[in-house]
């Protein structure tokens, strides 16, 4: 199980770095220019294997959780500001930037997040993985923590629902509590009434019809709208649940917001498959590989303590 925790955070960064050079490209353009994407290349001023703001913001959550032993939104907000002030932003989205500027102006974290329909982006779903890991034994707390970490930048119900869907999927997969076949149905039930849930239901219909991944992603959408990103990422995983590389590659080949779709798909696949089942060359080549794995294992120890306290130690 510890290997799955490490695989989740590592998988997120690998998907992010794999998709980074192609962000904003249509699927057809990626295929015509590059063929099937299975290796890191440079792009947007970053070297092969370097990740984007998606992983940077996830690291803010993971490092805060490890240091504080819980989800502490005020500390996470502080880390967002420190990262922003450091200048290594790597493609930060407008909603996140606007909200961090609000924090810098002294607006509290509960009020700093952008509101309205333009706040329904994927910027909180992309970073939520550590919450799914930490709260894997306490799904009620998971919902609360998803809200608290999301509204710092995205004060929007769909953004929160998308983050909750990703965190829930990771929590159920990393513990091995759920058959993969039931993942979408259970996630829809957990998330509740939302556009996110409705697009996941469409994903289930496409999956049941054995729809090819490229065709399905064109239908589900691959923009930065969280409703599209979460459904497409989960679809990529569920088409190839035991093949990490096929999952993240298909997420990239769908075009659009390639780094974020592949990051979320990679986190979910990594939580299911662990580091041992991620191609070794990608593990070696991705930026901060050791740090990502160490953080995953540190979160595992916290989650295990919580689980032992809740259920009693395992014999």
C-alpha positions as CSV (number, residue, x, y, z in Angstrom):
1,X,0.0,0.0,0.0
2,X,2.9,2.4,0.7
3,X,4.1,1.9,-2.8
4,X,0.7,3.0,-4.1
5,X,0.9,6.3,-2.1
6,X,4.3,7.0,-3.6
7,X,3.0,6.0,-7.0
8,X,0.1,8.4,-6.8
9,X,2.2,11.6,-6.3
10,X,4.9,10.3,-8.7
11,X,2.2,9.4,-11.3
12,X,0.8,12.9,-11.1
13,X,4.1,14.5,-11.8
14,X,4.9,12.1,-14.7
15,X,1.5,12.7,-16.3
16,X,2.0,16.4,-15.9
17,X,5.5,16.4,-17.4
18,X,4.4,14.1,-20.3
19,X,1.6,16.4,-21.2
20,X,3.3,19.7,-20.6
21,X,4.7,20.3,-24.1
22,X,1.3,19.7,-25.8
23,X,-0.9,21.9,-23.7
24,X,-3.5,23.7,-25.9
25,X,-2.9,21.5,-29.0
26,X,-5.7,19.7,-30.7
27,X,-5.5,15.9,-30.6
28,X,-5.0,15.7,-34.4
29,X,-2.1,18.1,-34.3
30,X,-0.3,16.1,-31.6
31,X,-0.7,12.9,-33.5
32,X,0.4,14.3,-36.8
33,X,3.5,16.1,-35.4
34,X,4.6,13.7,-32.7
35,X,2.8,10.3,-33.1
36,X,2.0,8.4,-29.9
37,X,3.5,10.3,-27.0
38,X,5.3,8.0,-24.5
39,X,8.5,9.9,-23.7
40,X,9.3,13.3,-22.1
41,X,10.2,16.1,-24.4
42,X,10.9,19.8,-23.8
43,X,8.3,22.6,-24.2
44,X,7.1,25.9,-22.8
45,X,10.6,26.7,-21.5
46,X,10.9,23.5,-19.5
47,X,13.2,20.6,-20.0
48,X,12.1,17.0,-20.6
49,X,10.7,15.5,-17.4
50,X,10.0,18.9,-15.8
51,X,6.5,19.4,-14.4
52,X,4.2,22.4,-14.4
53,X,2.2,24.4,-11.9
54,X,-0.1,21.4,-11.5
55,X,2.6,19.5,-9.6
56,X,4.0,22.7,-7.9
57,X,0.6,23.3,-6.3
58,X,0.2,19.6,-5.4
59,X,3.5,19.8,-3.6
60,X,2.3,22.7,-1.6
61,X,-0.6,20.5,-0.3
62,X,1.6,17.5,0.3
63,X,4.4,19.3,2.1
64,X,1.8,21.1,4.3
65,X,0.1,17.8,5.2
66,X,3.3,16.1,6.1
67,X,4.5,19.1,8.2
68,X,1.1,19.7,9.9
69,X,-0.2,16.2,10.1
70,X,-3.6,17.3,8.7
71,X,-5.1,19.6,6.1
72,X,-4.4,23.1,7.3
73,X,-5.9,25.5,4.7
74,X,-4.3,28.6,6.2
75,X,-0.8,26.9,5.9
76,X,-1.6,25.7,2.3
77,X,-2.6,29.3,1.4
78,X,0.7,30.6,2.9
79,X,2.6,28.1,0.8
80,X,0.8,29.2,-2.3
81,X,1.8,32.7,-1.7
82,X,5.4,31.8,-1.0
83,X,5.5,29.7,-4.3
84,X,3.9,32.6,-6.2
85,X,6.4,35.1,-4.7
86,X,9.3,32.8,-5.7
87,X,8.4,33.3,-9.4
88,X,8.8,29.7,-10.6
89,X,5.1,29.6,-11.7
90,X,5.3,27.3,-14.7
91,X,2.1,28.2,-16.4
92,X,-0.1,29.1,-13.4
93,X,-3.8,29.5,-14.4
94,X,-5.6,32.8,-14.2
95,X,-8.0,31.7,-11.4
96,X,-5.2,30.5,-9.2
97,X,-3.1,33.7,-9.8
98,X,-6.1,35.9,-9.1
99,X,-6.8,34.1,-5.9
100,X,-3.2,34.1,-4.6
101,X,-3.1,37.9,-5.3
102,X,-6.2,38.1,-3.1
103,X,-4.4,36.2,-0.3
104,X,-1.5,38.7,-0.7
105,X,-3.9,41.5,-0.2
106,X,-4.9,40.0,3.2
107,X,-8.2,38.4,2.1
108,X,-8.7,35.2,4.3
109,X,-8.5,31.8,2.6
110,X,-12.2,31.2,2.9
111,X,-12.9,34.2,0.8
112,X,-9.9,34.4,-1.5
113,X,-11.1,32.0,-4.2
114,X,-12.6,33.2,-7.4
115,X,-16.4,32.8,-7.7
116,X,-18.8,32.5,-10.6
117,X,-18.9,30.3,-13.7
118,X,-15.3,31.1,-14.7
119,X,-14.1,29.5,-11.4
120,X,-15.2,26.0,-12.5
121,X,-11.7,25.2,-13.7
122,X,-9.6,22.1,-13.0
123,X,-7.0,24.0,-10.8
124,X,-8.1,22.3,-7.6
125,X,-8.8,18.8,-9.0
126,X,-5.2,18.8,-10.4
127,X,-3.6,19.3,-6.9
128,X,-6.1,17.3,-4.7
129,X,-4.3,13.9,-4.7
130,X,-2.6,14.3,-1.3
131,X,-6.0,14.8,0.3
132,X,-7.3,11.6,-1.2
133,X,-4.3,9.8,0.2
134,X,-4.5,11.3,3.7
135,X,-8.2,10.8,4.1
136,X,-8.5,7.4,2.5
137,X,-9.9,5.9,5.7
138,X,-12.3,8.8,6.5
139,X,-14.5,9.8,3.6
140,X,-16.5,12.3,5.6
141,X,-13.3,14.2,6.4
142,X,-12.2,13.8,2.8
143,X,-15.3,15.8,1.6
144,X,-14.6,18.5,4.2
145,X,-10.9,18.7,3.3
146,X,-11.7,18.9,-0.4
147,X,-13.9,21.9,0.2
148,X,-11.3,23.6,2.4
149,X,-8.4,23.2,0.0
150,X,-10.4,24.0,-3.1
151,X,-12.1,27.3,-2.0
152,X,-8.7,28.9,-1.5
153,X,-8.6,29.4,-5.2
154,X,-11.9,28.0,-6.6
155,X,-15.0,29.1,-4.7
156,X,-17.2,27.2,-7.1
157,X,-19.4,24.1,-6.5
158,X,-18.3,22.3,-9.7
159,X,-14.6,22.9,-8.9
160,X,-15.1,21.4,-5.5
161,X,-17.1,18.5,-6.9
162,X,-14.4,17.7,-9.4
163,X,-11.7,17.7,-6.7
164,X,-13.9,15.5,-4.6
165,X,-14.4,13.0,-7.4
166,X,-10.6,12.8,-7.9
167,X,-9.8,12.5,-4.2
168,X,-12.5,9.9,-3.7
169,X,-11.3,7.7,-6.6
170,X,-7.7,7.9,-5.3
171,X,-8.9,7.0,-1.7
172,X,-10.8,4.0,-2.8
173,X,-8.1,2.7,-5.2
174,X,-5.1,3.2,-2.9
175,X,-6.7,1.2,-0.2
176,X,-7.8,-1.6,-2.6
177,X,-11.4,-1.2,-1.2
178,X,-13.1,-1.1,-4.5
179,X,-13.2,-3.1,-7.7
180,X,-12.2,-0.9,-10.7
181,X,-15.5,-1.8,-12.4
182,X,-17.5,0.0,-9.8
183,X,-15.4,3.1,-9.6
184,X,-17.5,5.5,-11.7
185,X,-20.8,4.4,-10.2
186,X,-19.5,4.9,-6.6
187,X,-17.8,8.2,-7.5
188,X,-21.0,9.6,-9.0
189,X,-22.9,8.6,-5.8
190,X,-20.3,10.1,-3.5
191,X,-20.1,13.4,-5.4
192,X,-23.8,13.9,-5.7
193,X,-25.9,16.2,-7.9
194,X,-23.5,18.2,-10.1
195,X,-22.4,18.6,-13.7
196,X,-19.3,16.7,-12.8
197,X,-21.4,13.7,-11.8
198,X,-23.5,13.9,-14.9
199,X,-20.4,13.8,-17.2
200,X,-19.1,10.9,-15.2
201,X,-22.4,9.1,-16.0
202,X,-21.7,9.8,-19.7
203,X,-18.3,8.4,-19.3
204,X,-19.8,5.2,-17.8
205,X,-22.1,4.9,-20.9
206,X,-19.1,5.4,-23.3
207,X,-17.1,2.8,-21.3
208,X,-19.9,0.3,-21.4
209,X,-20.1,0.8,-25.2
210,X,-16.3,0.1,-25.4
211,X,-15.8,3.5,-27.1
212,X,-12.2,4.1,-28.2
213,X,-10.5,6.5,-25.9
214,X,-9.9,9.3,-28.5
215,X,-13.5,9.3,-29.5
216,X,-14.7,9.3,-25.9
217,X,-12.4,12.2,-24.9
218,X,-13.7,14.2,-27.9
219,X,-17.2,13.7,-26.5
220,X,-16.4,14.2,-22.8
221,X,-14.2,17.2,-23.5
222,X,-10.5,18.0,-22.7
223,X,-10.6,21.8,-21.9
224,X,-9.7,23.3,-18.6
225,X,-13.4,23.1,-17.5
226,X,-13.3,20.7,-14.5
227,X,-16.4,18.8,-15.6
228,X,-14.5,17.7,-18.8
229,X,-11.1,17.1,-17.3
230,X,-12.2,14.8,-14.5
231,X,-14.4,12.6,-16.7
232,X,-11.7,12.3,-19.4
233,X,-8.9,11.5,-16.9
234,X,-11.0,8.8,-15.3
235,X,-12.0,7.4,-18.7
236,X,-8.3,7.1,-19.7
237,X,-7.6,5.2,-16.5
238,X,-10.6,2.9,-16.7
239,X,-9.8,1.9,-20.3
240,X,-6.4,0.7,-19.3
241,X,-6.4,0.3,-15.5
242,X,-3.3,-1.9,-15.2
243,X,-1.2,0.0,-17.8
244,X,0.1,3.3,-16.4
245,X,1.8,4.4,-19.6
246,X,-1.2,3.7,-21.8
247,X,-3.4,5.7,-19.4
248,X,-1.2,8.8,-19.3
249,X,-0.3,8.6,-23.0
250,X,-4.0,8.5,-24.0
251,X,-4.7,11.5,-21.8
252,X,-2.0,13.4,-23.7
253,X,-3.3,12.3,-27.1
254,X,-6.7,13.7,-26.3
255,X,-5.3,17.2,-26.7
256,X,-6.5,20.3,-25.0
257,X,-5.4,20.7,-21.3
258,X,-3.0,17.8,-21.8
259,X,-0.8,18.3,-18.7
260,X,-3.7,18.5,-16.3
261,X,-5.7,15.6,-17.8
262,X,-2.6,13.4,-17.8
263,X,-1.6,14.6,-14.3
264,X,-5.0,13.5,-12.8
265,X,-5.0,10.3,-14.8
266,X,-1.5,9.6,-13.7
267,X,-2.3,10.2,-10.0
268,X,-5.3,7.8,-10.2
269,X,-3.3,5.1,-12.1
270,X,-0.4,5.5,-9.7
271,X,-2.6,5.1,-6.7
272,X,-3.9,1.8,-8.2
273,X,-0.7,0.4,-9.7
274,X,2.1,1.8,-7.4
275,X,5.6,2.8,-8.3
276,X,6.5,-0.8,-9.2
277,X,4.2,-0.7,-12.2
278,X,5.3,2.7,-13.6
279,X,8.0,2.4,-16.4
280,X,11.4,2.8,-14.8
281,X,12.7,5.3,-17.3
282,X,9.9,7.7,-16.5
283,X,10.5,7.2,-12.7
284,X,14.1,8.1,-13.2
285,X,13.7,11.0,-15.6
286,X,10.9,12.9,-14.0
287,X,11.9,16.0,-11.9
288,X,12.1,15.4,-8.2
289,X,11.3,11.7,-8.4
290,X,12.8,10.9,-5.0
291,X,11.1,13.8,-3.3
292,X,7.7,12.9,-4.7
293,X,8.1,9.3,-3.6
294,X,9.3,10.3,-0.1
295,X,6.3,12.6,0.3
296,X,3.9,9.9,-0.8
297,X,5.4,7.5,1.8
298,X,5.2,10.2,4.5
299,X,1.5,10.7,3.8
300,X,1.1,6.9,4.0
301,X,2.4,6.9,7.5
302,X,0.0,9.6,8.5
303,X,-2.9,7.9,6.9
304,X,-1.9,4.6,8.5
305,X,-1.9,6.1,11.9
306,X,-5.3,7.6,11.4
307,X,-6.6,4.2,10.1
308,X,-5.1,2.4,13.1
309,X,-6.6,4.9,15.5
310,X,-10.0,4.5,13.8
311,X,-10.1,0.8,13.4
312,X,-7.5,-0.6,15.8
313,X,-4.1,-1.9,14.7
314,X,-3.9,-4.6,12.0
315,X,-2.9,-7.9,13.6
